[in-house]
Amino acid sequence: MARLPRLTLAGYPHHVIQRGNNRQLIFSTGADYAHLLALMDESAKKFEVAVHAYVLMGNHFHLLATPHSASGLPLMMQAVGRSYVRYFNQLQSRSGTLWEGRYRSNLIQTDRYLLPCMAYIDLNPVRAGLVAEAKDYPWSSHGHYAGLRADKLITPHPLFWTLGNTPFGREAAYADTVRSGVSVDQQAALTSSALSGWALGDKNFVADLQKRTERRVQKAKSGRPLSSSVLGKIPSTC
């Protein structure tokens, strides 16, 4: 079966996951993390992509971003991926691929999943046992939202500004969101939808989204509807 084209639409937040090939490490030093962030910042500005959240883990990274155009996110990820591979290969005296194929991504419903997705991203290092709290991990956007540092890569989504009337109020409200965590169901939905490429949201969101693209936005139900002739043969006791 032919692979579906990646679903990318302007103005919608996209959850992005990029893994190292065979789960191999994609960073060896702190300078590597910093270099990838610098490449992201440069390409996000060039291709007009607003990056709302990120986390860089040892063998993968997550982004939450809204592109200004349908081509913005693919162009950004292509530029970042190619530049970083050249940098890493030269530094490590290696050759060949670094990434596990193309990046994975999906669209998410803003009012229902944007803040949970941000918390999910921030909590990756906690779930991995690298730190006790999200604020202790240096390679994520959590420090920016917690008021610990200014991160030039980050463009807060308008929904974030509704959390409070002052910077302190927004920081406190967001910190509470992260401390509350995400449910097991939310975590599973955020992970599986990004890896599969299907849109994540309620039925109204999905229906509206489908009107804006010819590409399917959710997985079709398995099987075909039964014909009337077949239905007529099924005993009424079944």
N, C-alpha and C positions, 0 to 999 in steps of 0.2 A: 504494500500500500504506500502511495506517495506521501511524503511528510507534508503536513499542513504548513503554510507559511506562518511565520511568527505574527501574532496579533499585536499590533502597535497602533494606537490612535492618539492624536494630539489632544491635550487637555485632560487626560486621565492619568491618575497615579498608577505606576507599574512597579510590581515587585520583581526584582531581578536576582537571580542566583547564578554565579559563575564558579565552577569547581576546577580544581587541578586535575590533570589527567591521572586516572587510577588513584585518585585521592592523594596525590603526592603534594608535598609542601610547595607553596608558591612564594614563600618568604623565607629568607635565611637570617636576616638582620633587621633591626629597626629601620635602617635606611631604606630597605626594600618597601616596607609599609609606607614610609613617607613618600617614596618615589611614586608608588601607585596612586596615592592620594593627590599628588601634584599633577599627574597625568589626567586624573579624573576632573580636577578643577579646571585645567586648561581646556579639555574637550567639552565639558559641560557648558562652559561659556561660549565656546566656538559654535557648538551645535544647538544652543538654546535649550538646554535641559535643566530643569530645576531639581536638584538633588535634595530630598527632604531628610533622608536618613541613610546610614550605612554602617556596616561592621566588616572589618577585615579579620578573618580567622586564618589559622595556619595553612589550610589547604582549600579554602574557598572564601568568597565574600558575597554579601547581600547589599543591594541598593533598593531604595524606594525613591522613585523619581517621576516627574511629570514632564514630558517633552512638549515643546511649543509646536512642533510639526511631527507628522507621522514618521519622517525619516530621521529625526533628531536623535532618538535613543539608539537605533541601530548604528548610525554613523559614529556616535560617541563611543559605544562599546567596541566597535571595530578598531577605531583609532587607539583607544586605551589598550585593548588586547594585543594588537600588533606591536605597539611601542614597548609595552612592558615585557613581552616575550624577547624582543631584541635585547633589551637592557639586562634581563635576568640570564639569558643564555650567554651573553658576553661575560657577565660577571662570574658565572659558574663554569665557564669553559665547556658548555654543553651545546647541543643542537637538538632540533626537533620540536615537537609540540609541547606546550605547557598546560594547555586547557583541555578539559574533557568535552570536546566538541564545542558547539555554539552555546552561547549563554541561554539560560532558561528565563522566561518572564511571563507575566500575566497582568491583566488589568484588575483592579480591585475597586469595589464600591466605596467611595470616600467616607460617607457618614457612618457606614457600618464597620469598615475594616481598616481605615487609615491609621487611627491611633493604636488599635491592637497590633497592626503590622509593625509600627514603629517600636512598640514595646517588645514584640517578638524578636525584632532585629537586635535591640539593645540587650536582650537577655540571652543571646547566643553564647557569650563567654561564660555566663553563670551556669547555663545548662551543661556546658562542656567542662565545668569544674575548674576553669582558669582563674576565676575571681569569685569572691563572695557576693559582691554587689556590682551592678552595672557601672556605677560611677568609678569603679576601680580599674576599668579596662581602658587603656589609652587609645585603642584603634577603632573607636566607634564614634558616632555622632552624639552619644548620650551626654558627654561632657558639655557640649554646646547647649543642649536643652536644659541641663541641670545648672547652668550658670557658672560652670567651672572654667570654661575657656571659650574664646570666640573661634569659630571654625569657618573660614572663608568659603569652603566648599558648600556649606549648607544654606539652602533657601527654605525657610519654614513654610509649610503649606498654610493657606488661609485658615484651615480648620484649627490649627494650633493656636492662632491668635484669639480664638473664642474661649480658650481655657481660663482667661483672666484678663483684668483690665490693666495690670501692671506686669513688668517683667518678673517680679518676685512671685506674683500670683500665678502666672503661667508656669513658671519653673516648679512651684510647689504642686500645682495640679498635675503636671506631667509626671513628676517624680512619684506621685501617688498612683498614677496609671501604671507605671512600670513596676512599682512595688506590688500592686495587685496582681500583676502578671497576666498571662493569657491562659484560657482554659485548654484542656487537652484537645477538645474538638476544634477550637480556633487554631491551635498550633498545627494540627493535622491538616486542616483546610488550607491554611496559608502555605504550608510546605507542598502539599500535593498539587494545588492549583498552579503554583509557580513552576513546578517541575513538568507539569502536563501542558501548561500553556492555556488552560481554560479560564475564562473570566470568573471572578469570585464576587458574588453578590446575590441579592434576592431576585425573585422572578421578574419583578418590574424593571430592575436594573438590567438584567440580562436581556429582556425583551427589547428595551430601548436601545441597548448596545447593538443588538443584532440588526436593527434598522440602519445602522451606520456603517456596516461592513458586509461584504459578501462572504467573508470567511466565517465559518461556524465559531461561535464564542463559547459553547458548552458541548460536552460530549453527547452524542446522540444516544438515545435509549437503545439498549441491545434488543435485537430481534425486530421483526416486522409485524405490523398490526395483522391480526387474523382476518381473512376474507369472510364475507357473509356466508359463503358456501361451507367453509370449514366450521364456522361458529354454529351453523345449523346441525352439524353432526355431533356436537358435544352434548353428552347427556345432561339433563337439567340438574342432576344430583351432584355434579362435580363442583 
